[in-house]
């Protein structure tokens, strides 16, 4: 479902529209609905109550579809805007299915968990089994929302950093990025977590939805710490060698006969 105001500017862009067309909600909202039409058809505007058989995706590729645009009216008959419902034709649905399969394979190869967060209601949905593996919980347990994440899982010194990352995304539309420590069940082992996400939807009273990935980066952090320690040891060794060399030079200079 896609919604536009009376000026034809997109105000609501569903997750399904993002998958089908390739634009995120941040990219699409505020843009003219005619951007979905073929260039030669844009000047005429979006036809209401007339089936549309061809639309354009973000990459410029056209695809066959069954799309209908209806005018939305209030109780007094005044225009509120336009609503568009799009159903991709069989070939386009197959392309979408392949894209989703490629995404699934890529996330599995990278061992990434996928999540979606309804910020207003603080409801989090885990989209694959990797999320349960990262946190060490069974698939029967309720997905961990932000309140539980901050109160029960994140290291207390990293909670404020999580809040700031979320605020930057919600207030300014910045890419969500958080790296911090968390406790993995059942032993409550302290590990490192990286969360990334983008703002998928923001439409008035519906609030905002974040969709993103999660990765357990504990091994990477350990490697970074080991590399940092090795670098410090090397620097200390080099400094000691320079001191020893200076002492040796000083002693040799002091013991050598004075030239006459």
Secondary structure, 3 states (H helix, E strand, C coil): CEEECCCCEEEEECHHHHHHHCCCHHHHCCCEHHHHCCHHHHCCCCCCCCCEEEEECCCCCEEEEEEEEEEEECCCCCEEEEEEEEEECHHHHHHHHHHHHHHHHHHHHCCCEEEEEECCCCEEEECCCHHHHHHCCCCCCCCCCHHHHHHHHECHHHHHHHHHHHHHHHHHCCCEEEEEEEEECCCCEEEEEEEEEEEEEECHHHCEEEEEEEEECHHHHHHHHHHHHHHHHHHHHHHHHHHHHHHHHHHHHHHCCCCC
